[in-house]
């Protein structure tokens, strides 16, 4: 299982919603697409929306990179090691924003 977080500034909420809609329409390999979260939650440093996927192919990563525009995207596995998942094991598309590490279990 993988989580994919698409970060957006609040002034680009409409663009983020359009990307969310595009993913829902075009990506059958994404198990769940969640609504926009327009506040800071968990370890995340910007508003974001989340995707869940059983696996992450090179094709999915390339597609996300081609449609994300200026948004940063965090892709990470889901294991018992939350801190490692969000840091060492993470893939970033765009600017690496980092996470609030103190909010993650080691």
C-alpha positions in Angstrom: 0.0 0.0 0.0 1.1 3.5 -0.8 -0.1 7.0 0.1 0.3 9.8 -2.3 -0.1 13.4 -1.0 -0.7 16.3 -3.4 0.1 19.6 -1.8 -1.4 22.9 -2.8 -1.5 26.5 -1.7 -5.0 27.6 -0.7 -5.1 30.3 -3.4 -4.9 27.4 -5.9 -7.7 25.3 -4.4 -9.6 25.3 -7.7 -6.6 23.9 -9.6 -6.2 21.3 -6.9 -9.8 20.3 -7.3 -9.4 20.0 -11.0 -6.4 17.7 -10.5 -8.3 15.6 -8.0 -11.2 15.2 -10.5 -8.7 14.3 -13.3 -7.2 11.6 -11.1 -10.6 10.2 -10.3 -11.5 10.1 -14.0 -8.3 8.8 -15.5 -6.5 6.6 -12.9 -8.1 3.2 -12.3 -4.9 2.1 -10.5 -5.6 4.6 -7.7 -7.7 2.8 -5.2 -9.0 5.9 -3.4 -9.0 9.6 -4.0 -9.8 11.7 -1.0 -11.3 15.2 -0.9 -9.2 18.3 -0.5 -8.1 19.1 3.1 -7.7 22.9 3.3 -5.9 23.0 6.6 -2.7 21.5 8.1 -3.2 17.9 9.3 -0.8 15.3 10.7 2.8 15.7 9.6 1.9 17.7 6.5 3.2 21.3 6.0 0.6 22.4 3.5 -3.0 21.7 2.6 -3.2 18.6 0.5 -5.3 15.7 -0.8 -4.5 12.1 -0.5 -4.5 9.1 -2.8 -4.2 5.4 -1.9 -2.7 2.9 -4.3 -1.8 -0.8 -3.9 1.4 -0.2 -5.8 3.2 2.6 -7.5 4.4 2.0 -11.1 6.9 4.1 -13.0 4.1 4.9 -15.4 1.9 6.3 -12.5 4.8 8.4 -11.2 5.6 9.8 -14.7 1.9 10.5 -15.2 1.5 12.3 -11.9 4.7 14.3 -12.6 3.3 15.4 -16.0 -0.1 16.6 -14.6 0.9 18.0 -11.2 1.7 21.4 -12.5 3.5 23.3 -9.8 2.2 21.2 -6.9 4.5 19.1 -4.8 3.7 15.4 -4.5 4.9 13.0 -1.8 4.7 9.3 -2.5 5.5 6.9 0.3 4.9 3.3 1.3 2.7 2.4 4.3 4.6 0.2 6.8 5.0 0.1 10.6 7.8 2.7 10.2 6.0 6.0 9.7 9.0 8.2 10.0 11.1 6.2 7.5 8.0 6.0 5.2 7.7 9.8 5.0 11.5 10.5 4.8 14.0 7.8 3.7 11.5 5.8 1.6 9.7 8.8 0.2 9.6 9.9 -3.4 9.1 13.6 -4.1 7.8 15.2 -7.3 8.5 18.9 -7.5 9.8 20.8 -4.5 10.5 18.7 -1.5 8.5 20.2 1.4 9.4 17.7 4.1 7.1 16.8 6.9 6.8 17.6 10.7 8.8 14.5 11.7 7.9 14.9 15.4 4.3 14.0 14.5 5.3 10.6 13.2 5.9 7.3 15.0 9.5 6.0 14.7 
